[in-house]
């Protein structure tokens, strides 16, 4: 997994616990989960802009 072994992941997790503290980890995980869900939802939804008319020569579609 990304070229990281078990001990490397343990060390990274220990550093995260030292920096953020044990009480902050659930909030941090929840925030990351919401961000990932929002990103995936944004990729799945179509854009709200007008449809792309690539064959019209003028910007307003007339002429």
N, C-alpha and C positions, 0 to 999 in steps of 0.2 A: 504494500500500500504506500505509494509515493516514495518508495525507497527508505521508509522509516521502519526500524525494528521496534520490538516491544519496549526495550529500555529507553529508547529515544522518546517514545510517546509518554512513558512514565515520567521522564524528566520534564518534558514540556507541560504535562498536567500539573506537576508539582510547582513549577514556576508560575503557572496561571493561578493556582490556589494561593501562593504566596503574594502575588500582586493584587488579586481581587478579593481574596478572603473567601471563606466557606459560605458566609451568608449571602454574598453577592452572586454566587454561581447560578442559582436557579433563575434569578432575574436576567442574568447575562444569556443563559440558554434560551429563555423565553423570547427575549429580544431578537436573538439570532434566528430562531425558528420563525418568528413573524416576518422578519426581513426576507428570509428565503422563500416563504410562502407568497409574499407580495411580489417578489421578483418572478417566480414561476407563473403567478396569475397574470402579471404584466406581459409575459411572453406569450401566453395562450390567448389573451384577448386581442381582437382586431383593433386597429387604430381608430380613434374617433373622428379623424379628419375626413374630408370629402374624398370620394373615390378618385383614383388616379386615371386621368384621361390622357394617355401618352400619345394618341393619334391626333389631337387637336393642336393647332399651331399657335393659338393665342392663349394667354393665361386665363381668361374668363370663359373659354369654350365657344366663343362666337367667331366664326370666320376662319 
